[in-house]
Amino acid sequence: MNPALSRHLQQLGLERSPFPPTPDAASYYQTSVLESELVEAAHALRTRAGFVLLTGEVGTGKSTFLRRLLGQLESDGMVVSLVFNTFLQGDDLLAAVLRDFGLKPHGNAATDIEVLNRFLINRWQDRTTCVLIIDDAQNLSLASLELVRLLTSLETGQEKLLQIVLSGQPELRDNLDMPQIRQLTSRICKHVRLDPLSHEQTREYVNFRLRAAGAGERIRVDAKAVTALHRASNGNPRRIHLIMDRCLYGLYAQPSEQRLINADLVNRAAAQAGAQAARSPTAAYRYALTAGISLAACLGIAGLVAGSVESRADSRNGPPTTTGSNAAVAQVSAPVASDTTACDQNAVTGALRSDWVAAAAAEHLRQLPNTCLIQHGERWQLLWSPDAASTRFLDPSQVGSASQALQRRLFELGHYDGAIDGRYGRLTQRALARFQQRYALPATGNPDPLTLLLLAAPAPLTSHSSSLPDSLSHGNG
């Protein structure tokens, strides 16, 4: 038995978590279509045919696809630069590419491109293919996309020196349709679209994951449960993991001979987890929905004033929490074994939300009430009540929007030095992304529930003065 597993998974006789919160390439569900797409993408890069585009909604498996592609490229002896932080733009993005190739940036774009060009020529002479992979590329500005176009122009006269993969949400395709960068779009040789799973694929996926985790025939999912799961998740693998993980908590309390996941358990798990059928909103609507509801849900305050929204950040730390009247929605509940800890008991009954955090975040979150932390190897499982994300960093006497309160807190923590103007622009996004990086969260720049919980935790102030910059001239949040 794996001692790093949660108690409920051990009691279910599982060898590992079948529905982990992070990408799990080791138990990759490979359809014939995905296998074909992976082979074609690798072939396009191997033959220097052009650049590859990968698009899909949040949670459809882009990161896992990239990991498998990366494994193939490196096994072929290719040199790969992987850029995740697309809040770096322009010269900063170029510097990140150089560093990932083991080169030293000089702070001058022309010089850095020349350094990169020499490196690529040397690798080409060694018959080594160099690949640049940029994830979350929907965040790239027009200037950064122009930089990517410039990098695709580096060539020997016969072949392109740098092969590029851009991965992002569907709006990336819209960005690439802008007439200013039509030259870049014309160089796409392969477009991989990751679609949600069908009803039948959802059934196969769940059974595959359970078998891979060692469930055998001990855990069954009936046909109506699959229908309910597909409806609640809309075939999105990340939502499937979220719901099924909650189902396993509920299943833990059932007698071992009756471990059947039925539609009722799925519906209660989906309601408790806040999972809803996926939509395909525009980028601006997606951002307003995620940022506004996350703040309202965790802080109990008015929606975020988006102001001049200049990017398309998305929430990647899990589902929205239930709020208001929805807080009393039926939850996954069942009698709990007598030796279960208070943390486990509250998790099983749906009283706590579950997230996975790094050690840095776990240490910081110990200071908050209504949170439980359970170590699993190098990761920590955080069980917490949405009430824990209190408004402790908001001063009720202050007048301003939720966005202003967020800016004040980021200023206090030394991450933001712009105007406290309530405009959620790039300065605020980058400040929040820096805060997220500090605690090993995805640096989305988006105030998701887990980020807000970390912001609410007490923390030593930096050397910033306690006086806030009420109206600094370089505003636009």
C-alpha positions as CSV (number, residue, x, y, z in Angstrom):
1,M,0.0,0.0,0.0
2,N,1.3,3.4,-0.9
3,P,1.7,5.4,2.4
4,A,1.6,8.7,0.5
5,L,-2.0,8.1,-0.6
6,S,-4.9,9.7,1.2
7,R,-6.6,7.5,3.7
8,H,-9.8,7.1,1.7
9,L,-7.9,5.9,-1.4
10,Q,-5.9,3.4,0.7
11,Q,-9.2,2.1,2.2
12,L,-10.5,1.7,-1.3
13,G,-7.5,-0.5,-2.2
14,L,-6.1,1.9,-4.8
15,E,-2.4,2.0,-5.6
16,R,-2.5,5.7,-6.6
17,S,-5.0,8.5,-7.1
18,P,-7.0,7.7,-10.2
19,F,-8.2,11.3,-10.6
20,P,-5.3,13.6,-9.5
21,P,-5.6,17.4,-9.7
22,T,-2.5,17.7,-11.8
23,P,-1.6,16.3,-15.2
24,D,-0.7,12.6,-15.0
25,A,1.1,11.6,-18.2
26,A,1.9,8.1,-16.7
27,S,-1.8,7.1,-17.0
28,Y,-2.5,9.0,-20.2
29,Y,-5.8,8.0,-21.9
30,Q,-4.7,7.6,-25.5
31,T,-7.4,7.5,-28.1
32,S,-6.5,6.7,-31.7
33,V,-7.2,10.3,-32.7
34,L,-4.9,11.7,-30.0
35,E,-2.2,9.2,-30.9
36,S,-2.4,10.2,-34.6
37,E,-2.3,13.9,-33.7
38,L,0.7,13.4,-31.5
39,V,2.6,11.5,-34.2
40,E,1.7,14.1,-36.8
41,A,2.8,17.0,-34.5
42,A,6.1,15.3,-33.7
43,H,6.7,14.6,-37.5
44,A,6.0,18.3,-38.4
45,L,8.7,19.4,-35.9
46,R,11.1,16.7,-36.8
47,T,11.0,17.6,-40.5
48,R,11.1,21.4,-39.8
49,A,7.8,21.8,-41.7
50,G,6.6,24.9,-39.9
51,F,5.0,25.7,-36.5
52,V,2.4,23.6,-34.6
53,L,-0.7,25.1,-33.0
54,L,-2.4,23.3,-30.1
55,T,-5.8,24.7,-28.9
56,G,-8.4,23.5,-26.4
57,E,-10.5,24.7,-23.6
58,V,-9.2,24.8,-20.0
59,G,-8.9,21.3,-18.7
60,T,-9.0,19.4,-21.9
61,G,-5.4,18.0,-21.6
62,K,-3.2,20.5,-23.4
63,S,-0.4,20.3,-20.7
64,T,-0.5,16.5,-20.7
65,F,-0.3,16.4,-24.5
66,L,2.7,18.8,-24.4
67,R,4.4,16.6,-21.9
68,R,4.1,13.6,-24.1
69,L,5.2,15.6,-27.1
70,L,8.2,16.9,-25.2
71,G,9.1,13.4,-24.2
72,Q,9.1,12.3,-27.9
73,L,11.1,15.3,-29.0
74,E,13.8,14.9,-26.3
75,S,14.0,11.1,-27.0
76,D,14.8,12.1,-30.6
77,G,17.7,14.3,-29.3
78,M,16.0,17.6,-30.0
79,V,16.8,20.7,-27.8
80,V,13.6,22.2,-26.4
81,S,12.9,25.5,-24.7
82,L,9.6,25.4,-22.7
83,V,8.1,28.8,-21.7
84,F,5.1,28.6,-19.3
85,N,5.0,32.2,-18.0
86,T,3.4,34.1,-20.8
87,F,2.9,37.2,-18.7
88,L,6.5,37.8,-19.8
89,Q,6.1,39.9,-23.0
90,G,8.4,41.3,-25.6
91,D,12.1,41.5,-24.5
92,D,11.3,39.7,-21.3
93,L,9.9,36.8,-23.3
94,L,12.9,36.7,-25.5
95,A,15.2,36.7,-22.5
96,A,13.3,33.8,-21.0
97,V,13.7,31.8,-24.3
98,L,17.5,32.4,-24.2
99,R,17.8,31.4,-20.6
100,D,15.9,28.1,-21.3
101,F,18.3,27.3,-24.1
102,G,21.2,27.9,-21.6
103,L,22.1,31.3,-23.1
104,K,22.7,34.6,-21.3
105,P,20.4,37.5,-22.3
106,H,22.0,40.9,-22.7
107,G,19.0,43.1,-22.2
108,N,19.0,44.3,-25.8
109,A,16.6,42.7,-28.3
110,A,18.8,43.0,-31.3
111,T,21.8,41.5,-29.5
112,D,19.7,38.7,-27.9
113,I,18.3,37.7,-31.3
114,E,21.8,37.6,-32.8
115,V,23.0,35.4,-29.8
116,L,20.0,33.1,-30.4
117,N,20.6,33.0,-34.1
118,R,24.3,31.9,-33.7
119,F,23.2,29.3,-31.2
120,L,20.6,27.9,-33.6
121,I,23.1,27.9,-36.5
122,N,25.6,25.9,-34.4
123,R,22.9,23.4,-33.5
124,W,21.8,23.1,-37.1
125,Q,25.4,22.4,-38.1
126,D,25.4,19.6,-35.5
127,R,22.1,18.3,-37.1
128,T,20.2,19.1,-33.9
129,T,16.7,20.4,-34.1
130,C,15.7,23.2,-31.7
131,V,12.1,23.6,-30.6
132,L,10.4,26.4,-28.7
133,I,7.2,25.5,-26.9
134,I,5.0,28.4,-25.5
135,D,2.1,27.3,-23.3
136,D,-0.9,29.6,-22.5
137,A,0.0,31.5,-25.6
138,Q,-3.4,33.2,-25.7
139,N,-1.8,35.6,-23.2
140,L,0.8,36.8,-25.7
141,S,0.4,40.5,-26.8
142,L,0.5,41.5,-30.4
143,A,4.1,42.6,-30.0
144,S,5.0,39.2,-28.5
145,L,3.3,37.4,-31.4
146,E,5.3,39.6,-33.8
147,L,8.4,38.5,-31.9
148,V,7.4,34.8,-32.5
149,R,6.9,35.6,-36.2
150,L,10.4,37.1,-36.2
151,L,11.8,33.9,-34.6
152,T,10.1,31.8,-37.3
153,S,12.1,33.8,-39.9
154,L,15.5,32.7,-38.6
155,E,16.7,30.3,-41.3
156,T,19.7,29.1,-43.2
157,G,18.2,29.6,-46.6
158,Q,17.1,26.0,-46.9
159,E,15.5,25.3,-43.5
160,K,14.0,27.1,-40.5
161,L,16.3,27.1,-37.5
162,L,13.7,27.2,-34.8
163,Q,10.6,25.0,-34.7
164,I,7.7,26.5,-32.6
165,V,4.7,25.1,-30.8
166,L,2.1,27.5,-29.6
167,S,-0.4,26.1,-27.1
168,G,-3.5,27.9,-25.7
169,Q,-7.2,28.3,-25.3
170,P,-9.4,28.7,-28.4
171,E,-9.1,32.5,-28.4
172,L,-5.4,32.0,-29.4
173,R,-6.8,31.1,-32.8
174,D,-8.7,34.4,-32.8
175,N,-5.5,36.3,-31.9
176,L,-3.7,34.7,-34.8
177,D,-6.4,35.8,-37.2
178,M,-5.4,39.4,-36.7
179,P,-4.3,40.9,-40.1
180,Q,-1.1,42.3,-38.5
181,I,0.4,38.9,-38.0
182,R,-1.1,37.0,-41.0
183,Q,2.5,36.0,-42.0
184,L,2.8,34.0,-38.7
185,T,-0.6,32.4,-39.3
186,S,0.4,31.3,-42.8
187,R,3.2,29.2,-41.3
188,I,1.0,26.9,-39.3
189,C,1.6,23.4,-40.6
190,K,-0.4,21.5,-38.0
191,H,-3.3,22.5,-35.8
192,V,-4.2,20.1,-33.0
193,R,-7.6,20.7,-31.5
194,L,-8.4,19.0,-28.2
195,D,-12.1,18.5,-27.9
196,P,-14.1,17.4,-24.9
197,L,-14.7,13.7,-24.5
198,S,-17.9,12.2,-25.9
199,H,-20.3,10.2,-23.7
200,E,-18.7,6.9,-24.7
201,Q,-15.2,8.3,-24.3
202,T,-16.1,9.6,-20.8
203,R,-17.1,6.0,-19.8
204,E,-13.9,4.5,-21.2
205,Y,-11.8,7.3,-19.6
206,V,-13.2,6.8,-16.1
207,N,-12.9,3.0,-16.3
208,F,-9.4,3.3,-17.7
209,R,-8.3,5.6,-14.9
210,L,-9.8,3.3,-12.2
211,R,-8.1,0.2,-13.7
212,A,-4.8,2.0,-13.9
213,A,-5.0,2.9,-10.2
214,G,-5.6,-0.7,-9.2
215,A,-9.4,-0.6,-8.7
216,G,-10.0,-3.9,-10.6
217,E,-13.6,-4.8,-10.3
218,R,-14.0,-3.4,-6.7
219,I,-15.3,0.0,-7.9
220,R,-18.0,0.1,-10.5
221,V,-19.6,3.1,-12.3
222,D,-23.1,2.4,-13.6
223,A,-24.5,3.6,-16.9
224,K,-26.7,6.4,-15.4
225,A,-23.7,7.7,-13.4
226,V,-21.7,8.0,-16.6
227,T,-24.6,10.0,-18.2
228,A,-24.7,12.3,-15.1
229,L,-21.0,12.7,-15.1
230,H,-20.8,13.6,-18.8
231,R,-23.7,16.1,-18.4
232,A,-22.0,17.8,-15.4
233,S,-18.5,17.8,-16.8
234,N,-19.4,18.3,-20.5
235,G,-16.7,15.8,-21.2
236,N,-14.0,18.1,-19.8
237,P,-11.3,15.8,-18.2
238,R,-10.4,18.3,-15.5
239,R,-14.0,18.5,-14.3
240,I,-14.3,14.7,-14.6
241,H,-11.3,14.4,-12.2
242,L,-12.9,17.0,-9.8
243,I,-16.2,15.2,-9.7
244,M,-14.9,11.6,-9.5
245,D,-12.4,12.5,-6.7
246,R,-15.4,13.7,-4.7
247,C,-17.3,10.5,-5.6
248,L,-14.4,8.5,-4.1
249,Y,-14.7,10.4,-0.9
250,G,-18.4,9.5,-0.7
251,L,-17.7,5.9,-1.7
252,Y,-15.2,5.5,1.1
253,A,-18.0,5.2,3.7
254,Q,-19.9,2.5,1.8
255,P,-19.6,-1.2,2.7
256,S,-16.8,-2.7,0.6
257,E,-19.2,-5.1,-1.2
258,Q,-21.4,-2.2,-2.3
259,R,-18.9,0.2,-3.8
260,L,-21.0,1.4,-6.7
261,I,-20.8,5.0,-8.1
262,N,-24.4,5.8,-9.2
263,A,-26.0,8.9,-10.7
264,D,-27.1,10.2,-7.3
265,L,-23.6,10.1,-5.9
266,V,-22.3,11.9,-9.1
267,N,-24.9,14.6,-8.9
268,R,-24.2,15.3,-5.3
269,A,-20.5,15.3,-5.9
270,A,-20.9,17.7,-8.8
271,A,-23.1,20.0,-6.8
272,Q,-20.8,20.1,-3.9
273,A,-17.7,20.7,-6.1
274,G,-19.5,23.5,-8.0
275,A,-18.9,21.8,-11.3
276,Q,-21.2,22.9,-14.1
277,A,-21.4,22.0,-17.8
278,A,-18.8,23.9,-19.7
279,R,-19.6,26.9,-21.8
280,S,-17.6,28.5,-24.6
281,P,-17.6,32.2,-23.6
282,T,-15.6,34.9,-25.3
283,A,-12.3,35.7,-23.7
284,A,-13.6,38.9,-22.1
285,Y,-16.7,37.1,-20.7
286,R,-14.5,34.2,-19.5
287,Y,-12.3,36.6,-17.6
288,A,-15.1,38.6,-16.1
289,L,-16.9,35.4,-15.0
290,T,-13.9,33.8,-13.4
291,A,-12.5,36.9,-11.7
292,G,-15.8,38.4,-10.5
293,I,-17.3,35.2,-9.2
294,S,-14.1,34.0,-7.6
295,L,-13.9,37.3,-5.6
296,A,-17.6,37.2,-4.7
297,A,-17.5,33.6,-3.7
298,C,-14.4,33.7,-1.5
299,L,-14.7,37.2,-0.1
300,G,-18.4,37.8,0.0
301,I,-18.0,41.2,-1.7
302,A,-19.1,42.9,-4.9
303,G,-17.8,41.6,-8.2
304,L,-14.5,42.7,-9.4
305,V,-14.4,45.9,-11.4
306,A,-12.5,44.7,-14.5
307,G,-11.6,48.2,-15.8
308,S,-9.3,47.9,-18.7
309,V,-9.0,44.2,-19.1
310,E,-6.0,43.7,-21.3
311,S,-5.4,40.0,-21.1
312,R,-7.3,36.7,-21.1
313,A,-6.2,35.0,-17.8
314,D,-8.0,31.9,-16.8
315,S,-8.4,30.1,-13.4
316,R,-6.4,26.9,-13.2
317,N,-6.6,26.0,-9.6
318,G,-9.8,24.1,-9.7
319,P,-13.5,24.8,-9.6
320,P,-15.5,27.8,-8.4
321,T,-16.8,27.4,-4.8
322,T,-20.5,27.3,-4.1
323,T,-21.9,30.5,-2.7
324,G,-25.0,32.0,-1.3
325,S,-28.1,29.8,-1.5
326,N,-26.1,27.2,-3.3
327,A,-24.0,26.6,-0.2
328,A,-26.7,24.3,1.1
329,V,-26.8,22.2,-2.0
330,A,-26.9,18.4,-1.3
331,Q,-23.3,17.2,-0.5
332,V,-21.5,13.9,-0.7
333,S,-22.2,12.7,2.8
334,A,-22.1,9.3,4.5
335,P,-21.2,7.8,7.9
336,V,-17.5,8.0,8.5
337,A,-15.2,5.4,9.9
338,S,-14.4,6.0,13.6
339,D,-10.6,6.3,13.0
340,T,-11.0,9.1,10.4
341,T,-9.4,12.4,11.3
342,A,-11.5,15.6,11.6
343,C,-10.0,16.8,8.3
344,D,-11.0,13.6,6.5
345,Q,-14.5,13.6,8.0
346,N,-15.2,17.1,6.9
347,A,-13.9,16.3,3.5
348,V,-16.1,13.2,3.2
349,T,-19.2,15.2,4.2
350,G,-18.4,17.9,1.7
351,A,-17.8,20.5,4.4
352,L,-14.3,21.3,3.0
353,R,-12.9,22.0,-0.4
354,S,-9.8,20.1,-1.5
355,D,-6.8,21.6,-3.3
356,W,-3.1,20.6,-3.8
357,V,-0.4,23.0,-2.8
358,A,3.4,23.2,-2.6
359,A,5.3,23.3,0.7
360,A,5.8,27.1,0.5
361,A,2.0,27.6,0.3
362,A,1.4,25.0,3.0
363,E,3.7,26.8,5.4
364,H,2.0,30.1,4.8
365,L,-1.6,28.6,5.1
366,R,-0.9,27.1,8.5
367,Q,-1.7,30.5,10.0
368,L,-5.3,30.4,8.8
369,P,-8.2,28.9,10.8
370,N,-10.6,26.4,9.2
371,T,-7.9,24.8,7.1
372,C,-6.4,21.3,7.3
373,L,-3.1,20.3,5.7
374,I,-2.1,16.7,5.0
375,Q,1.3,15.9,3.6
376,H,1.6,13.4,0.6
377,G,5.3,13.2,-0.2
378,E,6.4,16.6,-1.6
379,R,2.9,17.9,-2.0
380,W,0.3,18.9,0.5
381,Q,-3.5,18.4,0.4
382,L,-5.3,21.5,1.6
383,L,-8.8,20.9,2.9
384,W,-10.4,24.2,3.6
385,S,-13.7,26.0,4.1
386,P,-14.5,28.9,1.7
387,D,-15.1,30.9,4.9
388,A,-11.4,30.8,5.6
389,A,-10.8,33.2,2.7
390,S,-11.9,36.1,4.9
391,T,-11.8,39.7,4.2
392,R,-9.1,40.2,6.7
393,F,-7.0,42.2,4.2
394,L,-9.9,44.5,3.5
395,D,-10.5,47.5,5.7
396,P,-14.2,48.1,6.0
397,S,-13.6,51.8,6.4
398,Q,-11.9,52.0,3.0
399,V,-14.0,53.1,0.1
400,G,-13.3,51.3,-3.2
401,S,-13.9,48.2,-5.3
402,A,-12.8,44.7,-4.7
403,S,-10.1,45.4,-7.2
404,Q,-8.8,48.3,-5.2
405,A,-8.7,46.1,-2.1
406,L,-6.7,43.5,-4.1
407,Q,-4.2,46.2,-5.2
408,R,-3.8,47.4,-1.6
409,R,-3.0,43.9,-0.4
410,L,-0.5,43.3,-3.2
411,F,1.1,46.6,-2.4
412,E,1.4,45.7,1.3
413,L,3.1,42.4,0.3
414,G,5.6,44.2,-2.0
415,H,4.3,43.0,-5.3
416,Y,2.5,46.0,-6.7
417,D,3.6,49.7,-6.9
418,G,0.9,51.1,-9.3
419,A,-2.1,53.3,-8.7
420,I,-4.8,52.0,-6.3
421,D,-7.4,52.8,-9.0
422,G,-9.5,49.7,-9.1
423,R,-8.6,49.0,-12.7
424,Y,-7.6,45.4,-13.2
425,G,-5.0,45.9,-15.9
426,R,-1.6,44.5,-16.7
427,L,0.2,45.9,-13.7
428,T,-2.2,44.3,-11.3
429,Q,-2.2,41.0,-13.2
430,R,1.6,40.9,-13.2
431,A,1.7,41.7,-9.5
432,L,-0.7,38.9,-8.8
433,A,1.2,36.5,-11.0
434,R,4.4,37.3,-9.1
435,F,2.5,36.5,-5.8
436,Q,1.3,33.3,-7.3
437,Q,4.8,32.3,-8.4
438,R,6.1,32.9,-4.9
439,Y,3.8,30.1,-3.6
440,A,4.2,27.8,-6.6
441,L,0.7,28.4,-8.0
442,P,0.0,28.7,-11.7
443,A,1.0,32.3,-12.5
444,T,-2.2,33.2,-14.2
445,G,-2.6,36.7,-12.8
446,N,-6.2,35.8,-12.0
447,P,-7.7,36.1,-8.5
448,D,-9.0,32.5,-8.1
449,P,-10.2,31.2,-4.8
450,L,-6.9,29.5,-3.7
451,T,-4.9,32.7,-4.5
452,L,-7.4,34.8,-2.5
453,L,-7.0,32.3,0.4
454,L,-3.3,32.9,0.4
455,L,-3.7,36.6,0.2
456,A,-6.0,36.4,3.3
457,A,-3.3,34.7,5.3
458,P,-1.2,36.8,7.6
459,A,2.2,37.6,6.2
460,P,5.1,39.8,7.2
461,L,5.1,43.1,5.3
462,T,7.9,44.0,3.0
463,S,10.0,47.2,3.1
464,H,7.2,49.0,1.5
465,S,6.0,52.1,3.4
466,S,2.6,51.7,5.0
467,S,1.4,54.7,3.1
468,L,-0.4,53.7,-0.1
469,P,0.1,55.3,-3.5
470,D,-3.4,56.6,-3.9
471,S,-2.9,58.0,-7.4
472,L,0.5,57.2,-8.9
473,S,0.8,58.7,-12.4
474,H,1.7,55.4,-14.1
475,G,-1.7,53.9,-13.4
476,N,-3.9,51.6,-15.5
477,G,-3.7,49.0,-12.7
